[in-house]
Amino acid sequence: MKKIWLFVLVLAVVACGRTSKVVEFKVERHTINSTHLGKEISYSVLLPGNYERKAYPYLYLLHGVEFSDQDQLDKVWLEKGDAERILKEYVLAGGKPMIIVMPNGHTSFYIDKYDKYLHEELMPKVESQYKFNGKRAIAGLSMGGFGTTYHALKYPKEYTYAYAMSPAFENSLSSFIDKQPDKSVFPPFTFEVGQEDIIVSNDATKKLYNHMKENGIRCEYIERKGTHSWEFWKECLPKALEKVGKSF
């Protein structure tokens, strides 16, 4: 009987050991000399504990407009959005481990020169810096929600999923849809907005969502109680990870 209990205990310890390894993450922060931006710019990466031994899918997680130190914005999802804790909880519950890349977008809306920086400089660098399994998704809030939608529509074959939280649509992105003859190339989208959000237009989001639906693009629209706040976005992120993880 003692041998049986000892065997069970060993199995439990081994299982716990495996679980703890799975949910270990580390944060690294780097800079890149960008030709397109004409300056050095930072980015943060949230890595699984065994990232050196295994290739992982990537999630590019974009921030919104912040009025804090503009050179530190790649850390805002970690410091205000609890990204590390939320990712750990997701993986501990059986979710798919991934590498999360958090660029510094300043107030760029992730377009023009920043568009080129992201696709021609940052992505090639970071995806060669760590083992990449060839699958990537994109998500973001507010300005980053716009950037998420912009990049997933402009480069539809590059992403497996797009999750836009409280997207701040400065202009219509429907032209990307209209110009694409093969609508099946677009990844699935989720738009999640707060009913009490007075900063961005939920009507603009709903209009784009309806245009996507009319064109056969897989998408969902979630409107729930909430404001334009980190409290709201921290509730969005677990759902974003779930959707993204299933797409990998």
C-alpha positions, 0 to 999 in steps of 0.5 A, a space after each residue: 500500500 505504501 508503494 502505491 501511495 509513493 507511486 501516486 506521489 511521484 506521479 503528482 510531483 512529476 505532473 506538477 513539475 511539468 505544469 510549472 515548466 509550461 507556465 514559466 515565462 520570461 520578458 525580454 526587451 530589445 531595440 532595433 535600428 529602424 531605417 524606415 523610422 530613422 531611429 532606434 525603437 524598442 520592443 518587448 517579447 513575452 517568451 515561454 520558458 523553453 523557447 530555446 528548444 521549441 518553435 512557437 507561433 507568434 502573437 503581435 499585441 499592439 497598444 493604443 495611444 498613451 500619454 506616458 513615456 513614449 519610449 516605454 510603450 512596448 511595456 504598457 501591455 505588461 505594466 497596465 494590461 497584465 499580459 504576462 499573468 493572463 497568458 500564464 493563466 491561459 496556458 495553465 488552463 490548457 491553452 496553446 503556448 505562444 510568443 507575444 511580441 509587443 512593439 512600440 507604436 508611439 502614436 503611429 496608428 501602425 500605418 505608413 512608415 510604421 507599416 513598413 517598419 513592422 513588416 520589413 524590419 521588426 517581423 523578420 528580426 524577431 522571427 529569426 531571433 526566436 524559433 518561429 513555427 510559421 504561424 502568427 496572429 495580431 491583436 490590439 486595443 484602440 489605436 492598436 485595434 485599428 492597426 490590427 484590422 489594418 494589417 490583417 486586411 492589408 496582409 490577409 495571408 500573413 495572419 491566422 486571426 485578428 482580434 480588435 478591442 475598442 478599435 479607433 477607426 480614423 478612416 474606412 478600411 473597407 477598400 481593402 476588402 473591396 479590392 480583394 477578389 478572393 475574400 477567402 484569404 482573409 483571416 477570422 476577425 473579432 471586434 469587441 467594444 464597450 457599450 459605454 465607450 465614448 472615445 471611439 465610434 462603435 457605429 464605425 466598427 459595426 459598419 465595417 463588421 457588417 461589410 465583412 459579413 456581406 463579403 463572406 469574411 468570418 467575423 464576430 462582433 461583441 458589444 458588452 458593458 464597459 468603457 475605453 479602459 484597461 479594465 475592459 481590455 484585460 477582460 478582452 485579452 483572455 478571449 483573444 488568446 483563446 481565439 488566437 490559440 485555436 487558429 494556430 
